[in-house]
Amino acid sequence: MASDFAMGQFRFLKRLLLVHGHWNYQRIAYMILYNFYRNAVFVLMLFWYILYTAYSATLALTDWSSVFYSLIYTSVPTVVVGILDKDLSHNTLLYYPRLYEAGLRNEGYNLTLFWITMLDTLWQSLVLFYVPFFTYNISTMDIWSMGSLWTIAVVIIVNIHLAMDIRRWVLITHLAIWGSIAATFLCMVLIDSIPIFPNYGTIYNMAASRTYWLSVCLIIVLGLLPRFLCKVIYQTFWPSDIQIAREAELLKKLPRQLGSSRSESDIS
């Protein structure tokens, strides 16, 4: 409606659609799936806890931890990646106009991807709950200590999950991902240092235990391993046009065409 004065020349339309249109679609499509995952994995983790408490009002996390999860612990990486991430360079997108068709085919967001993401979310929530549950099942750990372990584990696994899908790493991306994990530790130390809170001193006792750190590592490995294996298998045997183009960029080779024939677009 505003093209007569918003766009100086029609030649700008090519870059607007093929480059910025592609980037915008890929970012929005992924962020929709990721935000569903990010919030659902946290809620489902607490849901399994509620089942074991017979739907009582017993809390495992402090109110501050629940608020900070979306406000501080995981919000900054979402914003940074949603603005800066790029799957392909502008030169490649202009060189292969057919890559724009990925959005027309709904390759970035569709019902199949949504349910795959939800299955992955369900698996990660089960790992987040049951690994600490069975690890400390016969111990004298109180519920606030368990909640502390769940908080740091879910923040780390959610941020590493996002890191696995980032296509363009820059300094601010590193600061957002790893800084959010560091900020989580810092906030937990500050919250657990307030005497009036029921979880006072929890993090100090937990961090001194090797079992605590081994549990966190086990949660990360078990939670993300199925996703990692699926990504490797899918991208190896059924690569998309975008994946082929990305590999071409990395190898500094440009296939002649993309789309109809995999043999003709094989970058090797």
ABEGO torsion letter per residue (X at the ends): XAAAAABABAAAAAAAAAAAAAAAAAAAAAAAAAAAAAAAAAAAAAAAAAAAAGGBABBABBAAAAAAAAAAAAAAAAAAAAAABBABBAAAAAABAAAAAAAAAGAABBAAAAAAAAAAAAAAAAAAAAAAAAAAAABABBAAAAAAAAAAAAAAAAAAAAAAABABBBAAAAAAAAAAAAAAAAAAAAAAABAABAABGAAAAAAABAAAAAAAAAAAAAAAAAAAAAAAAAAAABBBAAAAAAAAAAAGBBBABBGABAAAABAX
